[in-house]
Amino acid sequence: MPTFDAYKETARSRGSLAFEVFVVTSRPAAPMEEVAAHLPDHLAYLTGEEAAGRLMMAGPLSDEAGVEMSGIGFQVWRAESWAEAQALAAADPMHVAGVKTFEMRRWLINEGTLSLTVGLSSGRLALR
């Protein structure tokens, strides 16, 4: 397999988007009652990072059956480097408190569709 950076250049040369972001999977490392106690600070942190333009997306994941909440979270960060993304993820109050641990990977977005609908008279906004 090529290195990530080499593949990124190959993807760009063939016309793919090759937009790099960093994805974080956050897993509980403490009882859910302890995790829940840090939820307000966690949400405030993510909302602030979203407003600053660094957090692209975040939210909880289901269990493998798609039925129950798992306590696992997923975050997508915009950052200039691995070190910057690592620092952003590590600063999450859940991680600072040690109630969750995280794993991070680089993600190269090449394909897909994102649709945004803005209703000018209704003020409706929809993302699909």
MIMARFI-757892 format. One record per residue (C-alpha): residue in three letters; x, y, z; residue number from 0. Coordinates in steps of 0.25 Angstrom, whole numbers, padded with zeros to 4 digits. Example, Ala and Ser with C-alpha at 12.3 -4.5 7.8 and 13.67 -1.06 7.14 Angstrom:
REM residues 2
<zami residu="ALA" px="0049" py="-0018" pz="0031" num="0"/>
<zami residu="SER" px="0055" py="-0004" pz="0029" num="1"/>
REM end
This chain:
REM residues 128
<zami residu="MET" px="0000" py="0000" pz="0000" num="0"/>
<zami residu="PRO" px="0005" py="0014" pz="-0003" num="1"/>
<zami residu="THR" px="0006" py="0024" pz="0008" num="2"/>
<zami residu="PHE" px="-0006" py="0033" pz="0011" num="3"/>
<zami residu="ASP" px="0001" py="0045" pz="0005" num="4"/>
<zami residu="ALA" px="0005" py="0038" pz="-0007" num="5"/>
<zami residu="TYR" px="-0009" py="0033" pz="-0009" num="6"/>
<zami residu="LYS" px="-0015" py="0047" pz="-0007" num="7"/>
<zami residu="GLU" px="-0006" py="0052" pz="-0018" num="8"/>
<zami residu="THR" px="-0011" py="0041" pz="-0027" num="9"/>
<zami residu="ALA" px="-0025" py="0044" pz="-0024" num="10"/>
<zami residu="ARG" px="-0023" py="0058" pz="-0027" num="11"/>
<zami residu="SER" px="-0016" py="0055" pz="-0040" num="12"/>
<zami residu="ARG" px="-0028" py="0047" pz="-0045" num="13"/>
<zami residu="GLY" px="-0038" py="0058" pz="-0041" num="14"/>
<zami residu="SER" px="-0043" py="0053" pz="-0028" num="15"/>
<zami residu="LEU" px="-0047" py="0063" pz="-0017" num="16"/>
<zami residu="ALA" px="-0036" py="0058" pz="-0008" num="17"/>
<zami residu="PHE" px="-0041" py="0067" pz="0004" num="18"/>
<zami residu="GLU" px="-0034" py="0062" pz="0016" num="19"/>
<zami residu="VAL" px="-0040" py="0062" pz="0030" num="20"/>
<zami residu="PHE" px="-0038" py="0055" pz="0043" num="21"/>
<zami residu="VAL" px="-0048" py="0045" pz="0049" num="22"/>
<zami residu="VAL" px="-0048" py="0042" pz="0064" num="23"/>
<zami residu="THR" px="-0055" py="0030" pz="0070" num="24"/>
<zami residu="SER" px="-0058" py="0033" pz="0085" num="25"/>
<zami residu="ARG" px="-0061" py="0021" pz="0094" num="26"/>
<zami residu="PRO" px="-0066" py="0020" pz="0108" num="27"/>
<zami residu="ALA" px="-0055" py="0017" pz="0118" num="28"/>
<zami residu="ALA" px="-0063" py="0019" pz="0131" num="29"/>
<zami residu="PRO" px="-0078" py="0015" pz="0135" num="30"/>
<zami residu="MET" px="-0088" py="0023" pz="0127" num="31"/>
<zami residu="GLU" px="-0092" py="0031" pz="0139" num="32"/>
<zami residu="GLU" px="-0078" py="0037" pz="0140" num="33"/>
<zami residu="VAL" px="-0078" py="0039" pz="0125" num="34"/>
<zami residu="ALA" px="-0092" py="0046" pz="0125" num="35"/>
<zami residu="ALA" px="-0087" py="0056" pz="0136" num="36"/>
<zami residu="HIS" px="-0077" py="0062" pz="0126" num="37"/>
<zami residu="LEU" px="-0087" py="0063" pz="0115" num="38"/>
<zami residu="PRO" px="-0091" py="0078" pz="0117" num="39"/>
<zami residu="ASP" px="-0076" py="0082" pz="0116" num="40"/>
<zami residu="HIS" px="-0074" py="0072" pz="0104" num="41"/>
<zami residu="LEU" px="-0085" py="0078" pz="0096" num="42"/>
<zami residu="ALA" px="-0081" py="0092" pz="0100" num="43"/>
<zami residu="TYR" px="-0067" py="0089" pz="0095" num="44"/>
<zami residu="LEU" px="-0072" py="0083" pz="0082" num="45"/>
<zami residu="THR" px="-0081" py="0095" pz="0079" num="46"/>
<zami residu="GLY" px="-0070" py="0105" pz="0081" num="47"/>
<zami residu="GLU" px="-0061" py="0097" pz="0072" num="48"/>
<zami residu="GLU" px="-0072" py="0096" pz="0062" num="49"/>
<zami residu="ALA" px="-0074" py="0112" pz="0063" num="50"/>
<zami residu="ALA" px="-0059" py="0113" pz="0061" num="51"/>
<zami residu="GLY" px="-0060" py="0105" pz="0048" num="52"/>
<zami residu="ARG" px="-0051" py="0094" pz="0053" num="53"/>
<zami residu="LEU" px="-0062" py="0083" pz="0056" num="54"/>
<zami residu="MET" px="-0068" py="0078" pz="0043" num="55"/>
<zami residu="MET" px="-0078" py="0068" pz="0049" num="56"/>
<zami residu="ALA" px="-0080" py="0060" pz="0062" num="57"/>
<zami residu="GLY" px="-0090" py="0051" pz="0068" num="58"/>
<zami residu="PRO" px="-0093" py="0038" pz="0075" num="59"/>
<zami residu="LEU" px="-0092" py="0024" pz="0068" num="60"/>
<zami residu="SER" px="-0102" py="0013" pz="0070" num="61"/>
<zami residu="ASP" px="-0098" py="-0002" pz="0074" num="62"/>
<zami residu="GLU" px="-0095" py="-0011" pz="0063" num="63"/>
<zami residu="ALA" px="-0109" py="-0015" pz="0062" num="64"/>
<zami residu="GLY" px="-0113" py="-0001" pz="0060" num="65"/>
<zami residu="VAL" px="-0123" py="-0002" pz="0071" num="66"/>
<zami residu="GLU" px="-0117" py="0003" pz="0084" num="67"/>
<zami residu="MET" px="-0108" py="0015" pz="0087" num="68"/>
<zami residu="SER" px="-0094" py="0010" pz="0089" num="69"/>
<zami residu="GLY" px="-0087" py="0022" pz="0097" num="70"/>
<zami residu="ILE" px="-0078" py="0023" pz="0085" num="71"/>
<zami residu="GLY" px="-0076" py="0036" pz="0078" num="72"/>
<zami residu="PHE" px="-0071" py="0040" pz="0065" num="73"/>
<zami residu="GLN" px="-0064" py="0054" pz="0061" num="74"/>
<zami residu="VAL" px="-0059" py="0059" pz="0048" num="75"/>
<zami residu="TRP" px="-0049" py="0071" pz="0050" num="76"/>
<zami residu="ARG" px="-0043" py="0081" pz="0040" num="77"/>
<zami residu="ALA" px="-0028" py="0083" pz="0044" num="78"/>
<zami residu="GLU" px="-0015" py="0086" pz="0037" num="79"/>
<zami residu="SER" px="-0008" py="0075" pz="0043" num="80"/>
<zami residu="TRP" px="-0009" py="0062" pz="0051" num="81"/>
<zami residu="ALA" px="-0003" py="0069" pz="0063" num="82"/>
<zami residu="GLU" px="-0014" py="0080" pz="0062" num="83"/>
<zami residu="ALA" px="-0025" py="0070" pz="0061" num="84"/>
<zami residu="GLN" px="-0019" py="0061" pz="0072" num="85"/>
<zami residu="ALA" px="-0019" py="0074" pz="0081" num="86"/>
<zami residu="LEU" px="-0034" py="0077" pz="0077" num="87"/>
<zami residu="ALA" px="-0038" py="0063" pz="0081" num="88"/>
<zami residu="ALA" px="-0030" py="0062" pz="0093" num="89"/>
<zami residu="ALA" px="-0036" py="0075" pz="0098" num="90"/>
<zami residu="ASP" px="-0050" py="0069" pz="0098" num="91"/>
<zami residu="PRO" px="-0055" py="0070" pz="0113" num="92"/>
<zami residu="MET" px="-0059" py="0055" pz="0112" num="93"/>
<zami residu="HIS" px="-0044" py="0051" pz="0108" num="94"/>
<zami residu="VAL" px="-0038" py="0061" pz="0118" num="95"/>
<zami residu="ALA" px="-0046" py="0055" pz="0129" num="96"/>
<zami residu="GLY" px="-0042" py="0041" pz="0125" num="97"/>
<zami residu="VAL" px="-0057" py="0036" pz="0124" num="98"/>
<zami residu="LYS" px="-0054" py="0033" pz="0109" num="99"/>
<zami residu="THR" px="-0042" py="0029" pz="0101" num="100"/>
<zami residu="PHE" px="-0041" py="0032" pz="0086" num="101"/>
<zami residu="GLU" px="-0035" py="0027" pz="0073" num="102"/>
<zami residu="MET" px="-0032" py="0036" pz="0062" num="103"/>
<zami residu="ARG" px="-0030" py="0034" pz="0047" num="104"/>
<zami residu="ARG" px="-0028" py="0043" pz="0034" num="105"/>
<zami residu="TRP" px="-0039" py="0042" pz="0025" num="106"/>
<zami residu="LEU" px="-0038" py="0046" pz="0010" num="107"/>
<zami residu="ILE" px="-0052" py="0050" pz="0005" num="108"/>
<zami residu="ASN" px="-0052" py="0046" pz="-0010" num="109"/>
<zami residu="GLU" px="-0066" py="0043" pz="-0014" num="110"/>
<zami residu="GLY" px="-0081" py="0045" pz="-0010" num="111"/>
<zami residu="THR" px="-0091" py="0056" pz="-0010" num="112"/>
<zami residu="LEU" px="-0095" py="0066" pz="0000" num="113"/>
<zami residu="SER" px="-0108" py="0074" pz="-0003" num="114"/>
<zami residu="LEU" px="-0112" py="0087" pz="0004" num="115"/>
<zami residu="THR" px="-0126" py="0093" pz="0002" num="116"/>
<zami residu="VAL" px="-0129" py="0107" pz="0007" num="117"/>
<zami residu="GLY" px="-0143" py="0112" pz="0007" num="118"/>
<zami residu="LEU" px="-0142" py="0127" pz="0005" num="119"/>
<zami residu="SER" px="-0157" py="0130" pz="0008" num="120"/>
<zami residu="SER" px="-0159" py="0119" pz="0019" num="121"/>
<zami residu="GLY" px="-0145" py="0120" pz="0026" num="122"/>
<zami residu="ARG" px="-0144" py="0105" pz="0024" num="123"/>
<zami residu="LEU" px="-0131" py="0099" pz="0024" num="124"/>
<zami residu="ALA" px="-0129" py="0084" pz="0020" num="125"/>
<zami residu="LEU" px="-0116" py="0076" pz="0019" num="126"/>
<zami residu="ARG" px="-0117" py="0062" pz="0012" num="127"/>
REM end
